[in-house]
Amino acid sequence: MDWMIMLAQLLLSLSFLVAVHEMGHLLAAKYFGMRVEQFSIGFPPKIWSFKKGGTEYALSAIPLGGYVKISGMIDESLDTEAMKKDPEPWEFRSKPAWQRLIVMLGGIFVNVIVGILIFIGITYAFGDVYILKDEINKNGGFYVGPAGESIGLKTGDKILKINGQDYKYLQDLIKPETLLSTNGFYTVERQGELIDIAIPENFIQKFNKREGPGNFLMNRFSPVVASIAPKSLADRIGIKEGDRIVEVNGTTITYYDEVQKLVRAMTDTTSGKAKADSISLKVVRGKEVLTFHESFKDQATIGFYSTVMSKEFLDKATETISYSFFESIPKGTERAFSTLAVQVKAFGRIISGALSPKESLSGPIGIMQAFGNEWDWARFWSLTGVLSLVLAFMNLLPIPALDGGHVMFLSYEIISRRKPSDKFLEVAQKVGMVFLLALMVFIFANDILKLPIFN
């Protein structure tokens, strides 16, 4: 059931983005009097279609793209027979180069506009909820997961600065622009000493993995029982919701991560079973202090979960900002262009070799997982807005068979006043299609190899 929810979100998002992208080409072509033969969401075989104004509008079976068939244009259809005839006034090839250029930029332009509008809408509808870093630092510093430990951070660190500059919110630590910064570093206070922790150039790759952000940094929280796993040790000895663990094996406990650390030390990492025969716990329940000394054989955990953010912590450590509609316009636009700039920067890192294509590129399976197994409209539109901007950028790349390839050849024509031959454009289109097909195979295979069954 989970995969069906993720797939439904992916298909809805891609169908919407492809529709608006191809609509950009269609509207520009019709404006300049070009004949549009077909507008398709998805690739053949065709499922359903209707015809209006000389254009066939179709819904096709493979929902990973779409296309607009403009008369007199060398495109994915490779209709070379039509190109052998003399140009008609309503054909793409008979129009001035500047008009053809606008048509090819139409889809990219619409994707950018749609991305901006989505970010404006999200900003207006949901506002922002930030976690204040000063409150985290006061509350015992940060909890550091494996991703953070891999660069030298430790639980209890108080992160004071980013790249030598003060910051305000927890979210600032994991912004893409922070993780992609050149020679980036965190300034940390650890046991009264200031230390600079470098951010590796390829560190953002850890955040392409589903578990990445949750295993990096978060606030430390109290070991107050919020729920109990059935048939666990906690269930068996009668620990209740609201209990607070204050001591494990004689060690005083302040934070939930301290319980985890002590229990892990009692567990064999190879077998997953306990190394110790017994465990001692001290629990506060109301005004009572309860002591337990129980068998820990064949156990790996105590079996309780705590609340990451209690109401008390939320009240003092979060800042909620709402925006009026007019405030959302510049704020959302700024976020859209910041997102686009980050994508361009990340692509540049991949080209330069600083980031691994294998770790950094995700295809439909990776994107599907990013949507999550619960339908969350805020997350859905956030990802759709990012994908709209990514689609615009990727389509602008000067690769034949993409819009950017057509833009490249049309720009050459405008500057040199010489039009490339139809034969050259046909060969270039074929080369581009082969390249894109190979890239799609690589991305699909990469997605599959990232699945848990292969790791």
N, C-alpha and C positions, 0 to 999 in steps of 0.2 A: 504493500500500500504506500509506503514511504516513497519508493522510486516513482510511483505514478503521480504523486503530488509534485515531486521535483521535475518530472518530465512535462507535466501540464504547465508549470510556470515557465519552463524553458521555451516550450512551443508557443505559448501566448506572447512572451516577450519578443522572441525572434520574429514571429509572424507580424507583430505590430511594427517592429523596427524595419523589417524588409518592406512592408507595405508603404510606410511613409518615405523610405529611401527611394523606392521605385516610382512613387507618386511624384517625387521631386523631378525625376527625369521626364515623366509623362507630361506634367503641367508645362514644363519649359519647352518640350518638343511641340506640343499643341499650340503654345503661344506663338511660336515662330512658324506655324503652318506646316509642320512635318506630320506625316501620317504615322500613327502608332498602331501597329498591327495587333500586338498582344501585350497584355499586362498580366503577369502571373506571380502569385504568391506560392513559393515552392517550385520544385523542378518536376518534370514529367515522370510518370504518367499523370495525365490530367484526370481530376476527380469530378469537377463541376465547372461550368462556365456559362457566360451569357455575353451577348454582343450589343454594344451601344455606340453610336457615333463612329462606326467604322473600326472600333477597337474591341477585341475579344478580351474579356476580363475572366481570368481562370484561377481556380484553386487546385494545386497539384499535390501529388502524393508525398514528395520528399521535402519536408518542411525545414530545410537548412539553407534557405536562400530564396531567390526570386529573380525575375528579370523583366525588362521592357523591350519588346521587339519593335524597333523604329525602322521604317522602310529606308533602304539605301545605306545601311550601316553595317560594317563588318563587326559582328559580335559573337556571342556564344553559339548562335545557330549556324555560323559559317555558311550562310546561304550565298555561295559563290556564283550560282547560276543567275540570280537576280542582278548581281554586280556586273555581269557581262553586257547587260542591256544599257542603252543610253540613259543618263540620269533624267529623272522626272523632276519637275519644279517642287514637288512636295516631299522629295526624298532628303534624307539627312545629308548626303554627300553633295547635294546641289546648293546647300545653304552656305553663307559666308562662314569663315573659320571662327569668328568671334561668337556667332550664334551657336555653332556646334560646341564650342568650349563651354558656354553657359549651360547648355543641355547636359553635358557630362559632369559639370560641377553641381547640377541641380540636386542630385541625391545626397551628395556630401553636405551641401548647404542646409538641406532640410534636416538631416541627422544632427547637425550642430544646433540648429534652432530647437529641435525637439528635446535634445539633451539639456539645453539651457532652461526650457520651459519646465521640464521634469524637476530639475534642481530647484527652480523657483517654487514650484508647487510643494515639494517636500519640505522646503524651508518654512513655507507659510503654514502647512498643515501640521507639522510635527515639532517645529522649533528645534531647540538643542537642549540636551541634558548633559552637563559636564561634571566630572568628578574632580574635585579640587586636590591638587598634589600636596598642598600644605597640610591638609587634614590627614592624608595618607602618611605623610612623613611624621606627623604628630602621633599617629596611631601605630607606631612601631615600624614604619618604613614599608617597603613593597614585599609582597610575596613573589618570588622569582621561580618560574617553571624551567623545564629543560632547555627551551629555546634561549631564555635569558642566561642560564648558567653556561651555555655554550660559548658566550662571549665574555664571561668573567663576572657577571652580576651574581649577587648572593642574596638570599632572603634576609630581610632586615636592612638592606641598603636604603639610604635616603637619597633619591636622585634629585639633585639641586638645580642642574642646568643642562641644556641641550646645546651642543656646539658653543659652549661658553656663554650662552644667553639664558636669562631667566625664562621660565615658562609658567603657565598657570594650571593647566589641566592634564590629567592622566592621558587623555586622548592625544595630546601633543607628542607623547613619547613614541607613538606608533603610527603617526601620520606618514603616508608614503614619501612625502618630501623630506621627512626626517630620516627615514630608513634608506633613502636614495641619496642623501647628502654626501658630497665628496669629503673624505677625511673627517666624517662625522664622529662625535663622541658624546658620552654622557659624563657629567661630573657627579661623583657619588661621595656621600659621607658614610664611612664605614668605621664604626667604633672610634669616632672622633677624628678620623683621618680622611683627607680629601684625596680621591683617586679619579683619574680619567679612564673611562672604559671605551675603547674604540668600537665603532659600529662598522663591521666588515662590509665591503662593497656589495657582496652577494647575500647579505643578511636578509633582504626582503624576500628571498626565495622561500624562507621558512614560513612566511605568511601566505604563500600560495597553497600551503598544505592546510587541510581543514582544521587541524588541531593547533595550528601555529599561534594565533593571537591569544587563545586561552592558556597556552603553555609558556607565555612570555612574562608578562607582568600583570599584577592585579593588587588590589588592596588586601591587607591581612584582616582576618575576621575571627570573631570569638568562637570557641568550641562549644556553642550552645546547640543542643540537639533539635533539628527541625523535622527530621523524619528518620525512620528506622527501617533497615532492610529486613524483610521477612526471613525467619529461621537463622538470623545472624547471631553472633555472640551478644550484641546489645539487646536483641529481641529475647534471647534465652534468659538473660539475667535480670530483665525487667527495667532496663533504662527507658525513660519516658521523654516525650517531646517537652522541651523547655528545660531539661536538665543541662547543667554546665559541667564539662569535664575540667577539673582543676589540677589533677595529678595523674601521671602515668608512670608506674614502676618507680615511685618515689620522686619523680621529677615534676616540679611545679609547671603548670601549663597556663599560658596566657592566650595563645593563638591556635587556631585549628591546624595550621601547617606544622606546629610542633608535635601535635598528636600523630599526624601522618609520618613525620620523620622518625619518631620513636617506634612506631609500629613497623615501618619499613626495616628498621635496624633489627627487628625481631624475626624478619622473614627472609628465607633463602631465596635469592633472586633467580636461581636456576629452576627450582621446583615450584616456587610460589607458595610453599608451605612454611609454617612457623618453625623457627630454630629453637624457640623457648617453649617450655612446657606450660608456663602459666603467665598471667598478666595481672597486675594490680592497678585498680582504678579508684580514684576518689572523685565523687560527684556531688555537686551542690544542687539540692532540690528544695526550692523555697528557702526556709530557714534551716533545713536539715543538711548535714554532711554525711553522705553514704559512702561506705568503703566496700569494695569488691576485690576478691582474690579468686580468680577463676582459671580453669584449664584453658590453654591456648593451642592445644594440639590440633593439627589439621586446619588451623585458621590462617587467614592472610590479612584480615581487617577486623575492626571492632564492629563495623556495620551500621554506622549512623552518618547522616548528612547534616551539614550546618548551613545556615543562611549566609550567603556571600555578603549581602548588604542588609543589615538590620535597619529597622525604621529609625533608630537613633542615629546610626551612621549616615543614612540617606538624608535626614533632616539637616545635619551640619556639614556634610561633605559633598553635597551635590548642588549645582547651580542650574536652574532651568531658565532658559531664555525663549520667550515667544516673540514672533515678528509680525508686524502688520503686513498687509499685502504689499504696500509700497516699499517697506523695508526689505521684504523678501526679494524684490526684483534685483537690486544691486548685489545682495548677499548671495542669492542663488546663482546669479551670473558669474560672480567671482569664483564660486565653488566649481562651477562647470568648467571654466577655463583653467583653474588650478588642477582639476582632475585630468583634463586633456594634456596639460603640460607635464604632469607626472607620467602619463602613458608614453608621451614622446621621449621623455628622459629615460624611462625604463627600456624602451625599444633601442635607444642609442647604446645603453649598457649591454644589451644582448648582442648588437652588431659588433661592439668593441671587444666582446668576449668576457666582460666583467661579470655578466650574468649568464647562467647556463640556459640555453633554449629548452632543454629537457625539463628543467625545474621551473622555468618561468612561463612557458606557454601552456595554456589550457584550451581544450576544445569543448565540444558539447557536453561530454560527461563531466568535466571539471566545472563548467559553468552551471550545469544542472545541480551538482552537489552544493555549489555556492548559494543557490536559492534556498536550500534547506528543505527538510521534510515536513515543515509546517507552513501553511500559507500565511505569510506576514506581508501585508500590503506595503508597509514602510520599506522593508527589505527588498520586496519585488520591484518597486519603482526606483529605489536607489540603484540597484543593479542594472535595471533597464536604462536609466539615465547614463550610467557609466558605459554600458554596451553601445548606446547610441553614439557617444563620442568616440569610442574605440572603433566602431564601424566607419565613422567618418574619416578618422585618421588612416586606418588600414586601406580604405578605398582610395585614398589620395597617394598611396605609394606608387612610384613610377614603374609598375609592373604591367606588361601587356595582359589584357583580359580583365584588369581592374579599371575603374574609372580613371585612376591616376595614370595608367598607360596611355589612354586616349588623350588625357590632358597634356601629357608629355609630347605626343606627336602633334597635337593641335598647336601647342605653344611653339614648337619648331616651325610649323607651317606659317604661323603669324609672323614670327621673327624673320625667317628666311624668305618668306613669300614663295616657298616651294612646297607643294603637297607631296607627301610620300605616296608611292604607287600602291594601288589596291593589292597587288601581289605581295608587296612588303608588309602591308598591314595584316594581310591574311596569315602570312608565315609568323609574324610577331604574335598574333592572337593565338595561334596553335602552340607556340613555345610558351606563352604565358599560361595557357590552360594546362599544359603538361606540368609546369612548375607548380601551379596552384594545386593540382591533383596530388602531386608528390608531397606537398606541404600538408595537405589534408590527411593523407595516409599517415604521415609522421605524427601529426597532432592527435589523431584518433588512437594510434598505437601507443603514444605517450600517455594518453588518458587511461587507457586500459592497463598499462603497466603500473600506473600509480594506484590502482585499486588494491584494497587490503589483501585480497587473496594472493597477490604477487609480492607482498612485502612482509 
